[in-house]
Amino acid sequence: MMMRCYVCAKQGVDKEAVAICIVCGMGLCLGHSFKEELLVRDVIDWGFGEERIKYPHTLPRFICAECKLAIEQRKKVERK
């Protein structure tokens, strides 16, 4: 049995899920999934100060529209 896109199923459409939202676990088709890249960072405390490192490679993550909106609203509040 294949996982189906939750959003499509709510609309009465039968589409196979190709991704799972990393936040809520919802099955998503290509049309309802968003791929984002997560920065990989470290803070190393050398005892005489901290060094912040941002690595060149990112971690891919898939997210649904509802979780994307929730995260984006949080980012807007943090910037103020």
C-alpha positions in Angstrom: 0.0 0.0 0.0 1.4 3.4 -1.0 1.2 6.5 1.1 -1.1 9.2 -0.3 -0.9 13.0 -0.3 -3.0 14.2 2.6 -3.8 17.5 1.1 -5.0 15.9 -2.2 -7.0 13.3 -0.3 -8.9 16.1 1.5 -9.7 17.5 -1.9 -10.9 14.1 -3.2 -7.9 13.5 -5.4 -5.9 10.3 -5.2 -2.1 11.2 -5.6 0.9 9.3 -4.3 3.0 11.0 -1.6 6.7 11.5 -2.6 7.7 13.3 0.7 6.8 13.5 4.3 6.7 16.9 6.1 9.6 17.0 8.6 7.6 18.9 11.1 4.1 17.3 11.2 4.7 14.0 9.3 2.0 14.7 6.6 2.4 12.7 3.4 2.9 15.1 0.4 2.8 15.0 -3.4 5.2 17.0 -5.5 2.6 19.8 -5.8 2.1 20.2 -2.1 5.7 19.8 -0.8 8.3 22.5 -0.4 12.0 21.7 -0.3 14.2 23.9 1.9 17.8 23.8 2.7 18.8 23.9 6.4 22.1 25.5 7.2 24.6 23.5 9.2 26.3 25.5 11.9 28.5 24.9 15.0 29.7 27.0 17.9 33.0 25.8 19.3 34.1 27.0 22.7 37.9 27.0 22.7 38.1 28.2 26.3 39.3 31.6 25.3 36.3 32.5 23.0 33.8 31.0 20.7 34.2 30.2 17.1 31.1 30.1 14.9 31.3 27.8 11.9 28.9 27.6 9.0 29.5 24.6 6.8 29.2 24.7 3.0 26.8 21.8 2.6 23.2 22.1 3.7 20.6 19.5 4.9 17.6 19.2 2.6 14.2 19.1 4.3 10.6 18.7 3.0 7.8 20.7 4.6 4.1 21.3 4.0 2.5 24.7 3.3 0.9 24.9 6.8 4.2 24.2 8.6 6.1 26.5 6.2 3.7 29.4 7.1 4.1 28.7 10.8 7.9 28.8 10.6 7.9 31.9 8.5 5.7 33.8 10.9 8.1 32.9 13.7 11.1 34.1 11.7 9.3 37.5 11.1 8.8 38.0 14.8 12.5 37.1 15.6 13.7 39.7 13.1 11.9 42.6 14.8 
